[in-house]
Amino acid sequence: QVQLVESGGGLVQAGGSLRLSCAASGSIFQINRMGWYRQAPGKQRELVATITTGSSTNYSDSVKGRFTISRDNAKNTIYLQMNSLKPEDTAVYYCRAENIYSVSYYYWGQGTQVTVSS
């Protein structure tokens, strides 16, 4: 089992910044990729960014150049630095931990709300 605890969401004005954190615990030795996804009301959950244990990153086109994903291996924590936030970034942001070699080995966090006002 892997436990994921997210923090850092909140309300911010357009153009502002927020940093999300996701701390992993439990059987994390099988995890080789973590990432952030988001789900806006009435929409499907979508990829925001991922980072592997080797620190390879991937971003959705909608956040490239504005968001940065990073990790602190000593703390088993990943971060999402979100700059130049837009109202369309408003969503619940979920942390995900997975083993890319197993389609059934993944865990989700409880989600944290990010609201960007115009």
C-alpha positions as CSV (number, residue, x, y, z in Angstrom):
1,Q,0.0,0.0,0.0
2,V,1.0,3.5,-0.7
3,Q,-0.4,6.6,1.0
4,L,-0.3,10.0,-0.7
5,V,-1.0,13.2,1.2
6,E,-1.4,16.4,-0.8
7,S,-1.3,19.9,0.4
8,G,-0.9,23.5,-0.8
9,G,-4.2,24.2,-2.6
10,G,-6.2,27.3,-2.1
11,L,-7.6,30.5,-3.7
12,V,-5.5,32.7,-5.7
13,Q,-6.0,35.6,-8.2
14,A,-5.2,35.2,-11.8
15,G,-1.5,35.6,-12.5
16,G,-0.6,34.4,-9.0
17,S,1.3,31.3,-7.9
18,L,0.7,28.3,-5.7
19,R,2.9,25.3,-4.8
20,L,1.4,21.9,-4.3
21,S,3.1,19.1,-2.3
22,C,2.5,15.4,-2.3
23,A,4.2,13.2,0.3
24,A,4.3,9.5,-0.3
25,S,4.6,6.8,2.4
26,G,4.3,3.0,2.6
27,S,5.5,0.6,0.0
28,I,7.0,3.2,-2.2
29,F,9.9,1.1,-3.4
30,Q,7.7,-0.1,-6.3
31,I,6.8,3.4,-7.4
32,N,8.8,4.7,-10.4
33,R,6.6,7.6,-11.5
34,M,4.5,10.2,-9.8
35,G,2.5,13.0,-11.1
36,W,-0.3,15.5,-10.9
37,Y,-3.7,15.3,-12.5
38,R,-6.6,17.6,-12.3
39,Q,-10.4,17.5,-12.6
40,A,-12.6,20.5,-13.2
41,P,-16.3,20.4,-12.6
42,G,-18.1,18.5,-15.4
43,K,-14.8,17.5,-17.0
44,Q,-12.7,14.3,-17.1
45,R,-9.6,14.0,-15.0
46,E,-6.5,15.1,-17.1
47,L,-2.8,14.9,-16.9
48,V,-0.9,17.9,-15.7
49,A,2.6,16.7,-15.2
50,T,4.6,13.6,-14.3
51,I,8.1,12.9,-13.0
52,T,10.0,9.6,-12.9
53,T,12.5,8.4,-10.3
54,G,15.1,9.5,-12.8
55,S,13.6,13.0,-12.8
56,S,12.3,12.8,-16.4
57,T,9.4,15.1,-16.7
58,N,6.3,15.4,-18.9
59,Y,3.8,18.2,-19.1
60,S,0.5,18.8,-20.7
61,D,0.6,21.5,-23.4
62,S,-1.8,23.7,-21.3
63,V,0.7,24.1,-18.5
64,K,4.1,24.1,-20.2
65,G,6.1,27.1,-19.3
66,R,3.9,27.9,-16.3
67,F,4.1,24.8,-14.1
68,T,7.2,23.0,-12.9
69,I,7.1,19.5,-11.3
70,S,10.0,18.5,-9.0
71,R,10.8,15.9,-6.4
72,D,12.7,15.5,-3.2
73,N,13.8,11.9,-2.9
74,A,14.9,12.3,0.7
75,K,11.4,13.4,1.7
76,N,9.5,11.1,-0.8
77,T,7.7,14.2,-1.9
78,I,6.9,15.8,-5.2
79,Y,6.0,19.4,-5.8
80,L,4.1,21.3,-8.5
81,Q,5.0,24.9,-8.7
82,M,2.2,26.7,-10.5
83,N,2.9,30.2,-11.8
84,S,0.9,32.6,-14.0
85,L,-2.3,30.9,-12.9
86,K,-5.4,31.3,-15.0
87,P,-9.1,30.8,-14.1
88,E,-9.1,27.7,-16.4
89,D,-6.6,26.1,-14.0
90,T,-9.3,25.9,-11.4
91,A,-9.8,22.2,-10.5
92,V,-9.2,19.6,-7.9
93,Y,-5.6,18.5,-8.2
94,Y,-4.8,14.9,-7.5
95,C,-1.4,13.3,-6.9
96,R,-0.8,9.9,-8.4
97,A,1.9,7.3,-7.8
98,E,2.4,4.4,-10.1
99,N,4.6,1.6,-11.4
100,I,4.8,2.2,-15.2
101,Y,5.4,-1.6,-15.8
102,S,2.1,-2.5,-14.2
103,V,-1.2,-1.2,-15.4
104,S,-2.9,-2.1,-12.1
105,Y,-0.3,-0.6,-9.7
106,Y,-1.2,2.9,-9.0
107,Y,-2.5,5.1,-6.1
108,W,-4.3,8.4,-5.9
109,G,-4.3,11.0,-3.3
110,Q,-7.4,12.6,-1.9
111,G,-7.1,15.7,-4.0
112,T,-6.6,19.4,-3.2
113,Q,-8.7,22.3,-4.5
114,V,-7.1,25.0,-6.5
115,T,-9.3,28.0,-7.3
116,V,-8.1,30.9,-9.5
117,S,-10.3,34.0,-9.5
118,S,-10.4,36.4,-12.5
